[in-house]
């Protein structure tokens, strides 16, 4: 019923079911899914919390609750849910990617890069995670890695090129400026040393 889009009807039936079966973790979990699909995000969080009150060791509940909290812009809450999700299932690339998204929103750039790195290590063709990793490197000012991972992301999924083009020129310009500065310093260093020696002799 949820899959064919009859979300409100699914919500009604599942609410009746959980009222009669308040200890059914499947009932509360499915109610959370139906409420989320019906764009009733805060109610979905409450349903997931009811499920977690019964069992805190189910990956899907933490993952789905994190997704809803992220949509509500509760990035701290989403991060906590995804941390629990990857603890329960450390080989889930999407959970690591979503944890990285939450960390990035909280300004935790280095932690986000680590999470995205875990995601792409688990799924080497995960184009979106490579893009997210590139963007995190860009925000951290690491232009060399930002460009490398952005180009890889676009190679895996050309549709990401439009997003990449919004910032990659800035990375390239900063990287070129850095190289120009380094070359200038190399050229002028011998003259500076000579000047110091001459001044010392006098």
C-alpha positions as CSV (number, residue, x, y, z in Angstrom):
1,X,0.0,0.0,0.0
2,X,2.8,2.4,0.8
3,X,4.6,1.5,-2.4
4,X,1.7,2.5,-4.6
5,X,1.4,5.9,-2.9
6,X,-1.6,5.5,-0.7
7,X,0.3,7.0,2.2
8,X,-2.5,8.4,4.3
9,X,-4.5,5.2,4.1
10,X,-1.4,3.3,5.1
11,X,-0.9,5.7,8.0
12,X,-4.5,5.2,9.2
13,X,-4.3,1.4,9.1
14,X,-0.9,1.3,10.8
15,X,-2.1,3.7,13.5
16,X,-5.0,1.3,14.2
17,X,-2.6,-1.6,14.2
18,X,-0.1,0.0,16.7
19,X,-3.0,1.0,18.9
20,X,-4.1,-2.6,19.2
21,X,-0.5,-3.9,19.1
22,X,1.6,-1.3,21.0
23,X,4.6,-3.7,21.4
24,X,4.9,-4.4,17.7
25,X,8.2,-3.0,16.5
26,X,7.3,-3.8,12.9
27,X,4.1,-1.8,13.3
28,X,5.8,1.3,14.7
29,X,8.6,1.0,12.1
30,X,6.2,0.7,9.2
31,X,4.1,3.6,10.6
32,X,7.3,5.7,10.6
33,X,7.9,4.9,7.0
34,X,4.3,5.7,6.0
35,X,4.4,9.0,7.9
36,X,7.7,10.0,6.3
37,X,6.2,9.1,2.8
38,X,3.2,11.3,3.7
39,X,5.6,14.2,4.5
40,X,4.6,14.1,8.2
41,X,8.2,14.1,9.4
42,X,7.8,15.0,13.0
43,X,5.2,12.3,13.5
44,X,7.5,9.8,11.7
45,X,10.3,10.6,14.2
46,X,7.9,9.9,17.1
47,X,6.9,6.5,15.5
48,X,10.6,5.6,15.1
49,X,11.2,6.5,18.7
50,X,8.4,4.1,19.7
51,X,10.1,1.4,17.7
52,X,13.5,2.2,19.3
53,X,11.9,2.0,22.8
54,X,11.3,-1.6,22.0
55,X,14.6,-2.4,20.3
56,X,17.6,-0.1,19.8
57,X,19.7,-2.6,17.7
58,X,17.9,-2.4,14.3
59,X,19.9,-0.6,11.7
60,X,16.9,0.4,9.5
61,X,15.2,2.3,12.3
62,X,18.3,4.4,13.1
63,X,19.0,5.0,9.4
64,X,15.4,6.1,8.6
65,X,15.1,8.3,11.7
66,X,18.4,10.0,10.7
67,X,17.1,10.6,7.2
68,X,13.9,12.3,8.5
69,X,15.9,14.4,11.1
70,X,18.2,15.5,8.3
71,X,15.2,16.6,6.3
72,X,14.0,18.5,9.3
73,X,17.4,20.2,9.5
74,X,18.2,18.6,12.9
75,X,21.7,17.8,11.8
76,X,23.0,17.0,15.3
77,X,20.2,14.5,15.8
78,X,20.7,13.0,12.3
79,X,24.4,12.6,13.0
80,X,23.7,10.8,16.2
81,X,21.3,8.4,14.4
82,X,23.8,7.7,11.6
83,X,26.6,7.1,14.1
84,X,24.4,4.4,15.6
85,X,23.6,3.1,12.2
86,X,27.3,2.6,11.1
87,X,28.0,1.1,14.5
88,X,25.3,-1.5,13.8
89,X,26.3,-2.0,10.2
90,X,29.8,-0.7,9.5
91,X,29.8,-2.0,5.9
92,X,26.9,0.2,4.8
93,X,28.3,2.8,2.4
94,X,25.1,5.0,2.3
95,X,25.1,5.3,6.1
96,X,28.7,6.5,6.1
97,X,27.9,9.0,3.3
98,X,24.9,10.3,5.2
99,X,26.9,10.6,8.4
100,X,29.4,12.7,6.4
101,X,26.6,14.9,5.1
102,X,25.5,15.5,8.7
103,X,29.0,16.2,9.9
104,X,29.5,18.6,7.0
105,X,26.4,20.5,7.9
106,X,27.7,20.9,11.4
107,X,31.0,22.3,10.2
108,X,32.9,19.1,11.1
109,X,34.9,19.0,7.8
110,X,37.7,16.6,8.7
111,X,35.2,14.1,10.3
112,X,33.0,14.4,7.2
113,X,36.0,13.6,4.9
114,X,36.7,10.5,7.0
115,X,33.1,9.3,6.7
116,X,33.0,9.9,2.9
117,X,36.3,8.0,2.6
118,X,34.8,5.1,4.4
119,X,31.8,5.3,2.0
120,X,33.9,5.2,-1.2
121,X,36.2,2.5,0.2
122,X,33.1,0.3,0.7
123,X,31.6,1.3,-2.7
124,X,34.3,2.4,-5.2
125,X,31.7,3.4,-7.8
126,X,29.7,5.7,-5.3
127,X,29.8,8.9,-7.4
128,X,27.7,11.0,-5.0
129,X,30.0,10.1,-2.1
130,X,33.1,11.0,-4.2
131,X,31.4,14.4,-5.0
132,X,30.6,15.0,-1.4
133,X,34.2,14.1,-0.4
134,X,35.5,16.5,-3.1
135,X,33.2,19.3,-1.8
136,X,34.4,18.7,1.8
137,X,38.0,19.0,0.7
138,X,37.1,22.2,-1.2
139,X,35.5,23.7,2.0
140,X,38.6,22.7,3.9
141,X,40.8,24.5,1.4
142,X,42.5,21.3,0.1
143,X,42.1,22.1,-3.6
144,X,44.4,19.4,-4.9
145,X,42.2,16.6,-3.4
146,X,39.0,18.6,-4.2
147,X,39.8,18.7,-7.9
148,X,41.0,15.0,-8.0
149,X,37.8,13.6,-6.4
150,X,35.5,16.0,-8.3
151,X,36.9,14.8,-11.6
152,X,36.5,11.2,-10.5
153,X,32.9,11.8,-9.4
154,X,32.1,13.3,-12.8
155,X,33.8,10.4,-14.5
156,X,31.5,8.0,-12.6
157,X,28.4,10.1,-13.1
158,X,28.6,12.9,-15.7
159,X,25.3,14.4,-14.4
160,X,27.4,15.7,-11.4
161,X,29.4,18.0,-13.7
162,X,26.9,20.8,-13.3
163,X,27.4,20.8,-9.5
164,X,31.1,20.5,-9.8
165,X,31.4,23.4,-12.2
166,X,29.8,25.7,-9.5
167,X,33.1,25.7,-7.5
168,X,35.9,23.7,-9.2
169,X,37.2,26.9,-11.0
170,X,37.8,28.4,-7.6
171,X,39.9,25.4,-6.6
172,X,41.9,25.5,-9.8
173,X,42.5,29.2,-9.5
174,X,43.7,28.9,-5.9
175,X,45.9,25.9,-6.7
176,X,47.4,27.8,-9.7
177,X,48.0,30.9,-7.5
178,X,49.7,28.7,-4.9
179,X,52.0,27.1,-7.5
180,X,52.8,30.6,-8.9
181,X,53.8,31.7,-5.4
182,X,56.0,28.7,-4.9
183,X,57.7,29.2,-8.2
184,X,58.3,32.9,-7.4
185,X,59.8,32.0,-4.1
186,X,62.1,29.5,-5.7
187,X,63.3,32.1,-8.3
188,X,63.9,34.8,-5.8
189,X,65.5,32.7,-3.0
190,X,69.0,32.6,-4.5
191,X,69.0,36.4,-4.9
192,X,67.8,36.8,-1.3
193,X,70.6,34.5,0.0
194,X,73.2,36.5,-2.1
195,X,71.9,39.8,-0.7
196,X,72.2,38.4,2.8
197,X,75.8,37.2,2.2
198,X,76.8,40.6,0.7
199,X,75.3,42.5,3.6
200,X,77.1,40.1,6.0
201,X,80.4,40.7,4.3
202,X,80.1,44.4,4.6
